[in-house]
Amino acid sequence: MNTCRPGGQADASPALAGDNGVPRPGCSRIRGLPRGGTHLTCGRRKTATQRAGASVLLQRLPMDPTKGSESGHYGALGVSTAASQRQIELTFRGWKDRHRAGAESVDAYRRAESAYHVLSVPESRARHDRQLGLVAHPAWAVGRKIAVRECTRRALRELGQGRAGQARRLLDRAVSLAPEDPHARSYLAVALARTGGCLHEAARHARYALSRRPREAAFYFNLAEVYTAAGLHAGACAFRARGWHAIVVSLVESLVKKWNASV
């Protein structure tokens, strides 16, 4: 890429200089580019590489010199990434007032106005958040669900074959990917109880799963196993009874649905 040195002297390369090392006539810097990344153009002819380099350098310019480019439009407007729509609107009103009073430059106001138009629309703000990496892309969420489901399926197979240690490792990974998944956390409680892990942590996982799915019979049996490992047999019996009750309720409901469908 054709460049000038910081001192203003041309680089003595065959692309920029003549046979005697003197820069070719007609070479000049592109206005508005940073000094460290200036380009040389010979007359009016600019190659595609020069145009692409200029656009890349322009895109790398920070939107707000005080906050850098990491915050994107949030930095240009001067709000946090967790700001509400009301806060965004009030902040932009402040920009308007300061611009009318002459306290803000035209360029800064234009950047703030552009940022406001992006952040004030939920759809465009969601796209901007995904570009900044603040939220996961929907495709990533789908891939995470598939990975959690596969880890849980393999862990259940390992538990059935008596390899609780391997199941615990798989379920630890599943819970790290999706801490809100009740199945992964319930069966992680079983793996912790069978491998001699922390029973308080196991009970916390099992109770969380029950709070999310109170009608899941298997979760009651999993919590009962944790209580059995802790030596709390009375509590284990109570949860087993509640598990059998959930099974009976689900069977009755399925029979009623079939009866109503046949009538």
C-alpha positions as CSV (number, residue, x, y, z in Angstrom):
1,M,0.0,0.0,0.0
2,N,1.4,3.4,-0.9
3,T,2.2,5.4,2.2
4,C,4.0,8.5,3.3
5,R,6.3,8.5,6.3
6,P,5.3,10.6,9.3
7,G,7.9,13.2,8.6
8,G,6.2,14.1,5.3
9,Q,9.0,12.5,3.1
10,A,7.9,10.0,0.5
11,D,8.9,6.4,0.8
12,A,11.8,5.8,-1.7
13,S,10.2,2.7,-3.2
14,P,9.8,2.0,-6.9
15,A,6.0,2.4,-6.6
16,L,6.4,6.0,-5.3
17,A,9.7,7.3,-6.5
18,G,11.4,7.7,-9.8
19,D,14.7,6.2,-10.8
20,N,16.6,8.9,-8.9
21,G,14.6,8.5,-5.7
22,V,12.6,11.7,-6.1
23,P,8.8,11.3,-5.5
24,R,6.8,11.3,-8.7
25,P,4.8,14.5,-9.4
26,G,1.1,14.7,-8.6
27,C,1.4,12.6,-5.4
28,S,-0.6,14.0,-2.4
29,R,-2.3,12.9,0.8
30,I,-6.0,12.2,1.0
31,R,-7.5,14.9,3.2
32,G,-9.2,13.8,6.5
33,L,-7.2,10.6,7.1
34,P,-4.9,10.0,10.1
35,R,-1.3,10.9,9.6
36,G,0.0,7.4,10.4
37,G,-2.2,5.9,7.7
38,T,-2.1,8.5,4.9
39,H,-2.3,7.3,1.3
40,L,-0.6,8.7,-1.8
41,T,-2.5,9.2,-5.0
42,C,-0.9,9.9,-8.3
43,G,-3.0,12.6,-9.9
44,R,-6.7,11.6,-10.0
45,R,-6.1,7.9,-10.4
46,K,-6.7,5.8,-7.3
47,T,-6.5,2.0,-7.3
48,A,-9.1,-0.2,-5.7
49,T,-6.6,-1.1,-2.9
50,Q,-6.2,2.6,-2.1
51,R,-10.0,3.2,-1.9
52,A,-10.4,0.1,0.3
53,G,-7.6,1.2,2.6
54,A,-9.1,4.6,2.9
55,S,-12.5,3.2,3.8
56,V,-11.0,0.9,6.4
57,L,-9.1,3.8,8.1
58,L,-12.2,5.9,8.1
59,Q,-14.2,3.1,9.7
60,R,-11.6,2.7,12.4
61,L,-12.0,6.3,13.5
62,P,-13.6,6.5,17.0
63,M,-17.1,7.8,17.1
64,D,-16.4,9.6,20.3
65,P,-12.8,10.6,21.2
66,T,-13.5,10.5,24.9
67,K,-15.0,7.0,25.0
68,G,-13.4,5.2,22.0
69,S,-15.1,3.0,19.5
70,E,-15.8,0.0,21.8
71,S,-19.1,1.4,22.9
72,G,-20.3,2.1,19.4
73,H,-23.4,4.3,19.1
74,Y,-23.7,4.2,22.9
75,G,-20.4,6.1,23.3
76,A,-21.4,8.6,20.6
77,L,-24.6,9.4,22.3
78,G,-23.1,9.3,25.8
79,V,-25.3,6.6,27.4
80,S,-24.6,3.2,28.9
81,T,-25.4,0.0,27.1
82,A,-28.1,-0.8,29.6
83,A,-29.9,2.6,29.1
84,S,-33.7,2.5,28.6
85,Q,-35.5,4.1,25.7
86,R,-36.5,7.0,28.0
87,Q,-32.9,7.6,29.0
88,I,-31.8,7.6,25.3
89,E,-34.5,10.1,24.4
90,L,-33.7,12.4,27.3
91,T,-30.0,12.3,26.5
92,F,-30.6,13.2,22.9
93,R,-32.8,16.1,24.0
94,G,-29.9,17.4,26.0
95,W,-27.7,17.1,22.9
96,K,-30.2,19.2,21.0
97,D,-30.3,21.9,23.7
98,R,-26.5,22.1,23.9
99,H,-26.2,22.2,20.1
100,R,-28.7,25.1,19.9
101,A,-26.7,26.9,22.6
102,G,-23.4,26.3,20.6
103,A,-21.9,24.1,23.3
104,E,-21.4,21.1,21.0
105,S,-19.7,20.9,17.7
106,V,-21.6,20.1,14.5
107,D,-19.7,16.8,14.0
108,A,-20.3,15.6,17.5
109,Y,-24.0,16.4,17.2
110,R,-24.3,14.6,13.9
111,R,-22.7,11.5,15.5
112,A,-25.1,11.7,18.4
113,E,-28.1,12.2,16.1
114,S,-27.0,9.1,14.0
115,A,-26.6,7.1,17.2
116,Y,-30.0,8.2,18.4
117,H,-31.8,7.1,15.2
118,V,-30.2,3.6,15.6
119,L,-30.8,3.2,19.3
120,S,-34.3,4.6,19.4
121,V,-35.6,1.7,17.2
122,P,-35.6,-1.7,19.1
123,E,-34.9,-3.7,16.0
124,S,-31.9,-1.6,14.9
125,R,-30.7,-1.4,18.5
126,A,-30.8,-5.2,18.8
127,R,-28.7,-5.6,15.6
128,H,-26.2,-3.0,17.0
129,D,-26.0,-4.9,20.3
130,R,-25.2,-8.1,18.4
131,Q,-22.5,-6.4,16.4
132,L,-20.9,-5.2,19.6
133,G,-21.2,-8.6,21.2
134,L,-23.5,-7.5,24.0
135,V,-26.1,-10.1,23.2
136,A,-25.8,-13.5,21.5
137,H,-26.9,-14.0,18.0
138,P,-30.1,-16.1,17.6
139,A,-28.0,-18.7,15.7
140,W,-25.6,-18.9,18.6
141,A,-28.5,-19.4,21.0
142,V,-29.8,-22.3,18.9
143,G,-26.3,-23.9,18.8
144,R,-26.0,-23.5,22.6
145,K,-29.4,-25.3,23.1
146,I,-28.3,-28.1,20.9
147,A,-25.0,-28.5,22.7
148,V,-26.8,-28.5,26.1
149,R,-29.3,-31.1,24.9
150,E,-26.5,-33.3,23.6
151,C,-24.5,-33.0,26.9
152,T,-27.5,-33.8,29.0
153,R,-28.4,-36.8,26.8
154,R,-24.9,-38.2,27.1
155,A,-24.8,-37.6,30.8
156,L,-28.0,-39.5,31.3
157,R,-26.5,-42.5,29.4
158,E,-23.4,-42.3,31.6
159,L,-25.5,-42.2,34.8
160,G,-27.4,-45.2,33.6
161,Q,-24.1,-47.1,33.1
162,G,-22.8,-46.1,36.5
163,R,-20.2,-43.6,35.4
164,A,-21.2,-40.7,37.5
165,G,-17.9,-38.9,37.2
166,Q,-18.1,-38.6,33.4
167,A,-21.7,-37.6,33.7
168,R,-20.8,-34.8,36.2
169,R,-18.2,-33.4,33.7
170,L,-20.8,-33.4,30.9
171,L,-23.4,-31.8,33.1
172,D,-21.0,-29.1,34.4
173,R,-20.4,-28.1,30.8
174,A,-24.1,-28.1,30.1
175,V,-24.8,-25.9,33.1
176,S,-22.0,-23.5,32.2
177,L,-23.6,-23.1,28.7
178,A,-27.1,-22.7,30.0
179,P,-27.5,-22.1,33.8
180,E,-31.2,-21.7,33.4
181,D,-31.8,-25.2,32.0
182,P,-33.7,-27.2,34.7
183,H,-32.9,-30.7,33.3
184,A,-29.2,-30.1,33.3
185,R,-29.2,-28.7,36.8
186,S,-31.5,-31.4,38.2
187,Y,-29.3,-34.3,36.9
188,L,-26.2,-32.4,37.9
189,A,-27.5,-32.7,41.5
190,V,-27.7,-36.4,41.1
191,A,-24.2,-36.6,39.7
192,L,-22.9,-34.5,42.6
193,A,-24.7,-36.8,45.1
194,R,-23.2,-40.0,43.5
195,T,-19.7,-38.6,43.2
196,G,-19.4,-37.3,46.8
197,G,-19.7,-33.6,45.7
198,C,-21.1,-30.7,47.8
199,L,-24.6,-31.7,48.8
200,H,-25.6,-28.2,49.5
201,E,-24.8,-27.3,45.9
202,A,-26.6,-30.4,44.7
203,A,-29.7,-29.5,46.7
204,R,-29.6,-25.9,45.3
205,H,-29.5,-27.2,41.7
206,A,-32.3,-29.7,42.4
207,R,-34.5,-27.1,44.1
208,Y,-34.0,-24.6,41.2
209,A,-35.1,-27.3,38.7
210,L,-38.2,-27.9,40.8
211,S,-39.0,-24.2,41.0
212,R,-38.9,-24.1,37.2
213,R,-40.8,-27.3,36.5
214,P,-42.9,-28.1,39.6
215,R,-44.8,-30.8,37.8
216,E,-41.8,-32.8,36.6
217,A,-41.9,-36.1,38.5
218,A,-38.3,-37.0,37.8
219,F,-37.0,-33.8,39.5
220,Y,-38.7,-34.9,42.8
221,F,-36.9,-38.2,42.7
222,N,-33.6,-36.5,41.9
223,L,-34.0,-34.3,45.0
224,A,-34.9,-37.3,47.0
225,E,-31.7,-39.0,46.0
226,V,-29.7,-35.9,47.2
227,Y,-31.6,-36.0,50.6
228,T,-30.8,-39.7,50.8
229,A,-27.1,-39.0,50.2
230,A,-27.2,-36.4,53.0
231,G,-28.9,-38.9,55.4
232,L,-32.2,-37.0,55.5
233,H,-34.4,-40.0,54.9
234,A,-37.6,-38.4,56.1
235,G,-37.2,-35.6,53.5
236,A,-36.3,-38.1,50.8
237,C,-39.5,-40.1,51.5
238,A,-41.6,-37.0,51.3
239,F,-40.1,-36.0,47.9
240,R,-40.5,-39.5,46.6
241,A,-44.2,-39.4,47.6
242,R,-44.6,-36.0,45.8
243,G,-42.9,-37.6,42.7
244,W,-45.4,-40.5,42.6
245,H,-48.2,-38.0,43.1
246,A,-47.0,-36.0,40.1
247,I,-46.9,-39.2,38.0
248,V,-50.4,-40.1,39.0
249,V,-51.7,-36.6,38.2
250,S,-50.0,-36.6,34.7
251,L,-51.5,-40.1,34.0
252,V,-55.0,-38.9,35.0
253,E,-54.7,-35.8,32.8
254,S,-53.6,-37.8,29.8
255,L,-56.5,-40.2,30.2
256,V,-58.9,-37.3,30.5
257,K,-57.5,-35.8,27.3
258,K,-57.9,-39.0,25.4
259,W,-61.4,-39.4,26.7
260,N,-62.4,-35.9,25.6
261,A,-60.8,-36.5,22.2
262,S,-62.7,-39.7,21.7
263,V,-66.1,-38.3,22.7
